[in-house]
Amino acid sequence: MLGAPGLGAVGLGAVGLGVVGLGAVGLVVVLAAALLALGGIPPAAGPDAPTGSVSVRSAAPSRPSTDPGPVLPALTGGRPPSGAGLVRRLGPVLADHRLGTAVGMSVVDVTTGDTLYSASTGARVPASTAKLATAAAALTVLGAGHRFRTTAVAGAGPGDVVLVGGGDPTLSVSVAGSYRGAAELTDLAAQVRRRLGHRPRRVLVDATLFTGADRAPGWDPDVRVNGDAAPITALMVDGGRTAPRYDRNRSRAPDLAAGTKFAQLLGLPASAVVRGRAAHGARLLGHVSSAPLASLVERMLGTSDNVVAEALGRQVALARHEPASFAGAATAIRTVLRGLGLPVRSLRMTDASGLSRADRLDPALLTAILRLAASRSRPELSSVYTGLPVAGYSGTLADRYRHGSARRAAGVLRAKTGALTGVQGLAGLVVDVDHRLLAFAVLANGGPDGAAATTAIDAVAATLAGCGCR
């Protein structure tokens, strides 16, 4: 079984907010055990964080009213549930008509890797649960500590400065931006002023690192207006938001918007900003770096950030020498997952965020990713777990699992949500009543009522949490 020594001086805030750098499965299990030891986390006010493609505010998750003691207990799991027991308990809740016409579920024992339950297998529209695939691929090829650089270089013309996007969607103007620990244009502008010694004449914006269309096939036409995503470019500020922490109606041209903000910091008007390209070997005037990739993954999973997901997909493409486009990202992610030995035969991705209705994957792929992330051989994948929202506590699950029978899963379930009109998804890990750590994934397509489907899928997960299921 999975061992988990106690951890000194670790508070529950680390569990809800995400812990960068937890390498081994034992640490992951300790976090789950801490939640279990509390008997579930008391519901706390959290950000307005609906699932999937719906916009999410950037407020930090709130903390529970009480924290556990300084040492978290080890998880002493009993026997895993039986297949027959799971069929008996899960069958009725999966048959709920509110879930829709096509429902699939996979349950895997994290300790042994055994598939305990598999129902209606086959590819489904995953919505934002697809971000688990993107996270695993990015962490595998780039590493948890990787950072993305935004640079400024001298332009070919006298007095020209070129702002070169490095594919960091979290770049901000200042510390008051949308993303904690983001690189800041204020710092970059100060470097440029010091090195130039005079006011530049013009700012050129170079977003050519990414190629192809700036929106994916299968995206709903209102994704930008609803704030679900901005046009994807290699240069943007605050994920393409028109103001920090304001998701609605994102910029039509995020690269020019970033250039305009940079020009203002250099004392130039918006009219001095044009698109251009940095010359090879151009003199470096300054650079700033993003937070580590592990932090970006935690943010992406916790708040279901579509723009971060698409940027990470393109970074995977670049690392795999594919075009940094939607198609290149999809090809690269599939290649990386196949190299990890994951079941990708039915995987079809047209984007990296799950916003596209053309995406398809099998719930068994999601449970395989989650189980691999718990492997001692893959410590770089630990932020897949630490980034998952906690039921009733953080991220896109902050306002769920607070009432009725669903409360049994509060604090003992971590999961990535997914939602599009007619699509509900949930994939993560749960500690059952016998203290067994289980990976699970439910994909439900065809439900006519989104709110009702959310309630029904939460009942599925709560049933699993409350299941000894012999």
C-alpha positions in Angstrom: 0.0 0.0 0.0 1.0 3.6 -0.2 3.1 4.8 2.7 2.9 8.4 4.0 5.1 9.7 6.8 3.8 12.6 8.8 4.8 16.1 7.6 5.9 18.7 10.1 4.4 22.1 10.1 2.2 21.8 7.1 -1.2 23.6 7.4 -4.3 22.9 5.4 -3.9 26.2 3.5 -1.2 24.4 1.5 -3.7 21.8 0.5 -6.3 24.1 -0.8 -4.0 26.7 -2.4 -1.7 24.2 -4.1 1.8 23.1 -3.1 4.6 23.3 -5.7 7.2 20.6 -5.7 5.5 17.7 -3.9 7.4 14.9 -5.6 6.3 11.5 -4.3 2.9 9.8 -3.9 3.4 9.6 -0.2 3.2 13.4 0.1 0.0 13.4 -2.1 -1.5 10.8 0.1 -0.6 12.7 3.3 -2.5 15.7 1.9 -5.6 13.5 1.2 -5.3 12.0 4.7 -5.3 15.4 6.3 -8.5 16.3 4.6 -10.0 12.9 5.7 -8.9 13.5 9.3 -11.0 16.6 9.5 -14.1 14.7 8.6 -14.5 17.0 5.6 -13.7 20.6 5.3 -16.4 23.1 6.5 -17.7 25.0 3.6 -16.0 28.3 3.2 -16.7 31.2 0.9 -14.7 30.9 -2.2 -14.3 32.5 -5.6 -17.2 32.3 -8.1 -15.7 29.4 -10.0 -18.1 27.6 -12.3 -16.7 24.7 -14.2 -15.3 24.3 -17.7 -15.7 27.0 -20.2 -17.6 29.4 -18.0 -15.5 32.3 -16.8 -13.8 32.2 -13.4 -12.8 35.1 -11.2 -9.2 35.3 -10.2 -9.7 35.7 -6.4 -7.6 33.5 -4.2 -9.5 30.6 -2.6 -10.6 31.3 1.0 -9.3 29.3 3.9 -11.4 27.0 6.2 -12.3 28.2 9.6 -9.9 25.7 11.3 -6.6 24.2 10.4 -5.4 20.8 11.4 -2.5 20.2 13.8 1.1 20.8 12.7 1.6 17.1 11.8 -0.6 15.4 9.2 -1.4 11.7 9.8 -0.5 8.9 7.5 -3.1 7.3 5.4 -3.8 3.7 6.4 -6.0 2.4 3.6 -8.1 -0.7 3.9 -9.1 -3.0 1.1 -10.2 -1.5 -2.2 -13.9 -1.7 -3.1 -15.0 -4.7 -5.1 -16.2 -4.4 -8.7 -19.5 -5.9 -7.8 -19.9 -3.4 -4.9 -19.2 -0.5 -7.2 -21.6 -1.7 -9.8 -24.3 -2.0 -7.2 -23.7 1.5 -5.7 -22.7 3.5 -8.8 -25.2 1.9 -11.3 -28.3 3.8 -10.1 -26.6 7.2 -9.8 -25.0 6.9 -13.2 -28.4 6.1 -14.7 -29.8 9.5 -13.5 -31.4 11.0 -16.6 -30.0 14.4 -15.6 -26.5 13.3 -16.7 -27.6 12.9 -20.3 -27.6 10.3 -23.0 -23.9 9.3 -23.0 -22.2 8.6 -19.7 -18.8 7.0 -19.0 -16.9 6.3 -15.8 -13.7 4.8 -14.8 -12.4 4.0 -11.2 -8.9 2.9 -10.6 -7.2 1.9 -7.3 -4.2 4.3 -7.0 -2.1 1.8 -5.0 -2.4 -1.2 -7.4 -3.4 0.4 -10.6 -6.2 -2.0 -10.9 -9.3 -0.9 -12.8 -12.2 -1.4 -10.3 -15.0 0.0 -12.4 -15.6 0.8 -16.0 -18.9 1.8 -17.4 -19.9 2.8 -21.0 -16.3 3.1 -22.1 -15.6 5.1 -25.2 -14.6 8.6 -26.2 -16.7 11.5 -24.9 -16.5 15.3 -25.1 -14.3 16.0 -22.0 -14.7 19.8 -21.6 -12.1 21.1 -19.2 -11.1 17.7 -17.8 -8.9 17.6 -20.9 -6.6 20.0 -19.1 -5.3 17.0 -17.1 -3.7 15.8 -20.4 -2.2 19.2 -21.1 -0.8 19.4 -17.6 0.8 16.0 -17.7 2.3 16.6 -21.1 3.7 20.1 -20.2 5.2 18.9 -16.9 6.8 15.9 -18.6 8.6 17.7 -21.4 9.4 21.0 -19.7 9.7 20.1 -16.0 8.0 21.6 -13.0 10.6 24.4 -12.6 10.5 25.7 -16.2 9.8 29.4 -16.7 8.7 31.4 -19.8 10.6 34.5 -20.7 9.3 37.8 -22.1 12.1 39.9 -23.6 12.7 43.4 -25.0 15.4 43.8 -27.7 16.6 46.7 -29.8 14.8 47.1 -33.1 16.4 47.7 -36.5 15.3 51.3 -36.6 16.8 54.0 -34.4 14.9 54.3 -31.2 12.8 51.1 -31.8 12.2 48.6 -29.0 10.8 45.2 -29.8 8.6 43.5 -27.1 9.0 39.7 -27.8 6.4 37.4 -26.5 7.7 34.1 -25.0 4.3 32.5 -24.6 3.7 33.6 -21.0 -0.1 34.2 -20.7 0.3 35.4 -17.1 2.5 38.4 -17.9 1.1 41.4 -16.1 1.7 45.1 -15.9 2.5 45.1 -12.2 2.0 43.2 -9.0 -1.7 44.0 -9.1 -2.3 41.7 -12.1 -4.4 38.6 -12.5 -1.8 36.0 -11.6 0.2 35.8 -8.4 3.9 35.7 -9.0 3.7 36.8 -12.6 6.4 38.5 -14.6 5.8 42.3 -14.7 6.1 44.7 -17.6 6.9 47.4 -15.1 10.2 45.6 -14.3 10.9 45.1 -18.0 10.3 48.7 -18.8 12.7 49.8 -16.1 15.4 47.6 -17.5 14.9 49.1 -21.0 15.1 52.6 -19.7 18.3 51.9 -17.9 20.0 50.3 -20.9 18.7 52.8 -23.5 19.3 55.9 -21.5 16.7 57.8 -23.5 13.0 57.5 -24.5 12.5 55.1 -27.4 10.7 56.2 -30.5 8.5 53.2 -31.1 7.4 49.8 -29.7 7.1 46.8 -32.0 5.3 43.8 -30.7 6.5 40.3 -31.8 4.1 37.5 -31.1 5.4 35.2 -33.8 6.4 32.4 -31.4 2.9 31.0 -31.8 1.5 30.3 -35.3 -1.8 29.5 -36.9 -5.3 30.5 -36.0 -5.9 32.3 -32.7 -9.1 30.3 -31.9 -9.7 26.6 -32.2 -12.2 24.6 -34.3 -15.2 23.7 -32.2 -15.1 26.8 -29.9 -18.4 28.4 -29.3 -18.6 31.8 -31.0 -19.0 33.7 -27.8 -15.9 32.5 -25.9 -14.2 35.9 -26.0 -17.3 37.9 -25.0 -18.1 35.5 -22.2 -14.5 35.7 -21.0 -13.9 32.0 -21.5 -10.8 32.7 -23.6 -8.9 35.4 -25.5 -7.5 35.0 -29.0 -4.4 32.9 -28.3 -1.1 34.8 -29.0 2.4 34.5 -27.7 2.2 37.9 -26.1 -0.6 39.0 -23.8 -1.2 40.6 -20.4 -3.3 39.0 -17.7 -4.5 36.2 -20.0 -5.9 38.7 -22.5 -8.2 40.4 -19.9 -9.0 44.0 -20.6 -8.4 44.6 -16.8 -6.9 42.5 -14.1 -9.4 40.0 -12.6 -12.0 41.0 -15.1 -12.8 38.0 -17.3 -15.7 39.3 -19.4 -15.1 40.5 -23.0 -11.4 39.9 -23.4 -9.2 41.8 -25.8 -9.6 41.2 -29.5 -5.9 41.8 -30.0 -4.0 40.8 -26.8 -0.6 41.3 -28.4 -1.2 45.0 -29.3 -2.9 45.5 -25.9 0.2 44.3 -24.2 2.4 46.5 -26.4 0.3 49.5 -25.6 0.7 49.0 -21.9 4.4 48.6 -22.3 4.6 51.7 -24.4 2.8 53.7 -21.7 5.4 52.6 -19.2 8.0 53.9 -21.5 6.2 57.2 -21.9 4.9 56.6 -25.4 1.4 56.9 -26.8 -0.7 54.0 -28.2 0.0 55.3 -31.7 3.7 54.3 -31.3 2.8 50.6 -31.1 2.9 48.4 -34.2 3.4 44.8 -34.9 6.9 43.7 -36.0 9.6 41.1 -35.6 12.8 41.0 -33.7 15.9 40.5 -35.7 18.1 37.5 -35.1 20.8 38.4 -32.6 19.2 41.7 -31.7 20.7 43.4 -28.6 18.9 42.3 -25.4 17.5 45.2 -23.4 15.8 43.2 -20.7 13.8 40.2 -19.8 11.4 38.9 -17.2 10.3 35.4 -16.3 7.1 33.7 -15.3 6.4 31.8 -12.2 7.5 28.1 -12.4 5.5 25.8 -14.6 4.2 23.9 -11.5 2.5 27.1 -10.3 1.0 27.7 -13.7 -0.3 24.2 -13.8 -1.9 24.6 -10.4 -3.5 27.8 -11.5 -4.8 26.3 -14.7 -6.4 23.3 -13.0 -7.7 25.1 -9.9 -9.6 27.8 -11.8 -9.9 26.0 -15.1 -8.0 28.7 -16.9 -8.4 28.1 -20.7 -5.9 30.7 -21.8 -3.1 29.2 -19.7 -4.0 25.8 -21.0 -3.7 26.8 -24.6 -0.4 28.5 -24.0 1.0 25.5 -22.3 -0.2 23.3 -25.1 1.8 25.4 -27.6 4.9 25.2 -25.3 4.6 21.4 -25.5 4.4 21.7 -29.3 7.6 23.8 -29.3 9.4 21.3 -27.1 8.4 18.5 -29.4 9.4 20.5 -32.5 5.8 20.8 -33.7 4.2 24.0 -35.0 3.1 26.2 -32.1 -0.5 26.1 -33.2 -3.7 24.4 -32.1 -3.0 21.4 -34.3 0.7 21.2 -33.3 -0.2 21.3 -29.6 -2.8 18.5 -30.0 -0.3 16.4 -31.9 2.5 17.0 -29.3 0.3 16.3 -26.3 -0.8 13.0 -27.8 2.8 12.1 -28.6 4.0 12.8 -25.1 1.1 10.9 -23.5 1.7 7.9 -25.7 5.4 8.0 -24.7 4.2 7.8 -21.1 2.4 4.5 -21.9 -1.0 6.1 -21.5 -4.1 4.8 -23.5 -4.4 7.5 -26.2 -6.0 5.4 -29.0 -9.4 7.2 -28.7 -7.9 10.6 -27.9 -8.8 13.4 -30.3 -7.9 16.9 -29.3 -8.3 20.1 -31.4 -7.2 22.3 -28.5 -5.4 22.1 -25.2 -8.1 23.5 -22.9 -11.2 21.3 -23.6 -13.2 24.3 -24.9 -13.6 22.6 -28.3 -16.7 20.5 -28.8 -14.6 18.5 -31.3 -12.4 17.1 -28.5 -12.9 13.4 -27.5 -11.2 11.2 -24.9 -12.0 8.2 -22.8 -12.5 8.4 -19.0 -9.9 5.6 -18.7 -7.2 8.0 -20.1 -8.0 10.5 -17.3 -7.7 7.9 -14.5 -4.5 6.7 -16.1 -3.1 10.2 -16.0 -4.1 10.7 -12.4 -2.6 7.4 -11.3 0.6 8.1 -13.1 0.9 11.5 -11.4 0.9 9.6 -8.1 3.8 7.3 -9.2 7.0 7.6 -7.4 8.7 7.5 -10.8 7.1 10.8 -11.9 7.6 13.4 -9.1 7.5 16.1 -11.8 3.8 15.5 -12.2 2.9 16.2 -8.5 1.3 19.6 -9.3 -1.3 17.7 -11.3 -2.6 16.6 -7.8 -1.9 19.7 -5.8 -3.6 21.8 -8.5 -6.9 19.9 -8.3 -9.7 21.9 -6.5 -10.8 20.5 -3.1 -14.6 19.7 -2.8 -16.3 22.4 -0.8 -13.2 24.4 -0.3 -11.2 25.7 -3.3 -11.2 26.6 -7.0 -14.0 25.5 -9.2 -15.3 23.2 -6.4 -15.5 25.9 -3.7 -19.2 26.2 -4.0 -20.0 22.6 -4.5 -20.4 19.6 -2.1 -21.8 21.9 0.6 -25.3 20.6 1.0 -27.2 17.4 1.4 -25.7 14.0 0.7 -23.0 15.5 -1.5 -21.4 16.9 1.7 -19.9 13.4 2.4 -17.3 14.2 -0.3 -16.4 17.7 1.1 -12.7 17.7 1.9 -12.0 14.2 0.8 -12.3 14.7 -2.9 -10.0 16.6 -5.3 -11.1 16.9 -8.9 -10.8 18.7 -12.2 -14.2 20.0 -13.4 -15.4 20.4 -16.9 -18.6 22.0 -18.3 -19.9 23.0 -21.6 -23.6 23.3 -22.6 -24.7 19.6 -22.6 -21.4 18.4 -21.2 -20.4 17.7 -17.6 -17.1 16.1 -16.5 -15.3 15.4 -13.2 -12.0 13.6 -12.8 -9.8 13.4 -9.7 -9.1 11.4 -6.6 -11.1 10.6 -3.6 -10.5 8.8 -0.3 -13.4 6.3 0.4 -14.7 5.3 3.8 -12.1 2.6 4.1 -9.3 5.2 3.6 -8.5 3.9 0.1 -7.3 6.4 -2.5 -9.2 6.0 -5.7 -8.7 7.8 -9.1 -12.0 8.3 -11.0 -13.3 10.1 -14.0 -16.9 10.7 -15.1 -17.8 12.2 -18.5 -21.5 12.9 -19.2 -22.7 14.2 -22.5 -26.2 15.1 -23.6 -27.7 16.5 -20.4 -30.3 19.1 -21.1 -29.9 21.2 -17.9 -26.4 22.2 -16.9 -27.2 22.9 -13.2 -29.1 19.6 -12.9 -26.2 17.7 -14.5 -23.8 19.3 -12.1 -25.9 18.1 -9.1 -26.1 14.6 -10.6 -22.4 14.3 -11.3 -21.6 15.5 -7.7 -23.9 12.7 -6.5 -21.8 10.2 -8.4 -18.6 11.4 -6.8 -20.2 11.6 -3.3 -21.4 8.0 -3.7 -17.9 6.9 -4.4 -16.6 8.9 -1.4 -19.1 7.2 0.8 -18.5 3.7 -0.6 -16.8 0.8 1.1 -18.6 -1.2 -1.6 -17.8 -4.8 -0.7 
